[in-house]
Amino acid sequence: MINFTVGPVQSSDLVRSIGGEQVPYFRTAEFSKIMLENEELMKKFSGAEDEARVIFITGSGTASMEAVVANTLTEQDKVLIVNGGSFGQRFVQLCEIYGISYSEIKLDVGKALTEKHLQAYENQGFTAFMVNVHETSTGVHYDLHMISEFCKRNQMFLVVDAISSFLADEFDMKEFGVDVMITGSQKALACPPGISMIVLSVKAVERVESNRPKCMYLDLKSALKNGERGQTPFTPAVGILRQIHARLKEIESAGGVETEIKKIGILAEDFRNKIKELPFDIVSESMSNAVTPLHPLTASANDIFLTLKDEYGIWVCPNGGELKDAVFRVGHIGNLTTEDNDKLIDALKDMQKRGLI
Ligand SMILES: *Cc1c(COP(=O)(O)O)cnc(C)c1O
């Protein structure tokens, strides 16, 4: 089996071997040390300021999206949300649930955010901006330089869901003035699903400290307090946190975040060059290194997904809803090589020979 989905993705041998070990008790100095090292490496890889904090939530990426809305925003905020697909829609839904007022910039499938979209919201009293920097559902990667300038001009609190983009694309919290970055264990971090991370700038920590908790399990004030000594309020996914520790150190010793981004970039470019020979259109105006969204010109995207899975042992990522037959996605994150790309291309060529595409 080769897994080209966008998560869970393939893990390294080291991460897999830790998955087979007994899970240790965690209220110990040994586990606290692992957690404090996890926090340091997450800060380093996200370009966070020295006083930034990192919270590890046991729950998938959406749990951290919810925790951020519940703990850093209030009814006094006026939020601008980029809604270019199902992940943008999730921020909209969260603001609805928590009674936070918002406006959304709705984008058509595959379309990039432009200055023109933002102009109408200049000097309109918005206090916060939420964006999924890589809208994984459509494969569009937004221009964070442009968003950052807009937020600085308008003094907006900037929340970035970088769940599928962290470690795959250039990103730096300090440089872009990002107040909150969210990511998860099962995307480019290439660990099992179950943990998501929130990196909070000093400004974001202040917002958490002055906010009233609206949810016990996702109370970030309590998470920050416990985190000071490398602990969590409740039993976390201890095994996954140990795998994350090994993986962060693996990335560090291989040259750090720049090397990892470069590796994923090379895999993406290799695939995008090779797929040109086949009857597919790339359907995004602006791509992340993490994913290539493809529109088959001669067959149903979902049929291709099923045939690859059932007859070739290769998993690509199907799309749901309206895009089910129109688009499937090929991920470049996780433990993959250019030889794996060749195997996928060969399988597609074989399907072409069989008249399936
Ligand atoms: C994967 C992903 C999420 C989180 O999804 P979960 O299933 O909750 O882990 C959120 N936002 C983006 C952009 C994603 O790619």
The ligand as a Gaussian input file, in Angstrom:
#p B3LYP/6-31G(d) Opt

LIG

0 1
 C       -6.972000      18.308000       8.197000
 C       -7.372000      19.714000       8.367000
 C       -8.099000      20.141000       9.485000
 C       -8.468000      19.276000      10.638000
 O       -9.222000      18.224000      10.380000
 P       -9.362000      17.070000      11.490000
 O      -10.058000      16.003000      10.740000
 O      -10.162000      17.638000      12.587000
 O       -7.965000      16.726000      11.909000
 C       -8.403000      21.477000       9.595000
 N       -8.035000      22.360000       8.668000
 C       -7.334000      22.004000       7.587000
 C       -6.939000      23.049000       6.610000
 C       -6.986000      20.666000       7.395000
 O       -6.273000      20.299000       6.324000

